[in-house]
């Protein structure tokens, strides 16, 4: 909840991460309850009968009970410690009264597994989930907000119920400064392989992240004296491949702005790259920037005059531009009647 202060601002600044201020998105308080301040919230008296907690005992002491409401994809396993997960959640007391929900805000809630950024019940529970899984986690007070609770919405010794959906996670990556020049190339190659595996599994968002991180490792500015001797061509080809693949993943997700950005980066180095011209032209057309889209698609057509994809994209762009112009003209005529 946006008006809660849980004393984690310093940690967030250090990690440069944006997180929602929801109740579940903070480390569990100490036994004495910690220093939590809340404003503007009133805890209404609820007359509902509390349901008896049920579910699988995932911690062995009854602290967290889990029920899988919708199975996820088990092929990619579960998020490892240190990985950043993207979830949505709805938190309620056992009487059914809601105290917080990420679904009431824009964007996902993100946190790192096993880093104490959330209550203990979440660190334990979400770590058992698969991508796409929807589960209910019932967290006893010692796995939630302890003896003191989080007044006024969450009373002391409160058992909490969360409906959590896990969308994806990003494994912890080594920082560039931790890698030698040789290791950067090798790690980028490994990332590309992971990206391709994610693509083949239909996980376009995950694939995009792997390709992006691989390309980021190959930025020439981060190498001490250029690419390692004897691996210059390998590194350049790997960079190009990862960026073009990232652009394709953006297209799959209809992220036209990012597609344009990635392709523009490629075209700064290689102005005549066919795939970058075609993909940027397609993205510009989808964004309604028809004049620039036509320029890119015409340039791509000159490089490969036989490309049916380019011809179809150009025809679609022309048709969309004419439709937009006709709509604008009709609107103007109504305004000045």
Buried (B, 14 or more C-beta within 10 A) or exposed (E): BEEBEBEBEEBEEEEEEEBBBBBBBBBBBEEEBBEBEBEEBEBEEEEEEEEEBEBEEBBEEEBBBBBBEEEBEEEBEBBEEEBBBBBBBBBBBBEEEEBBBBEEBEEBBBBBBBBBBBBBBBBBBBBBBBBBBBBBBBBBBBBBBBEBBBBBBBBEBBBBBBBBBBBBBBBEBEEBEEBEBEBBBBBBBEBBEBBBBBBEBEBBBBBBBBBBBBBBBBEEEEBEEEBBEEBEEBBBEBBBBBBBBBBBBBBBEEBBEBBBBBBEBBBEEEEEBBBBBBBBBBBBBBBEBBEBBBBBBEBBBEBBEEBEEBEEBBEBBBEBBEEEEEEEEEEEEEEEE
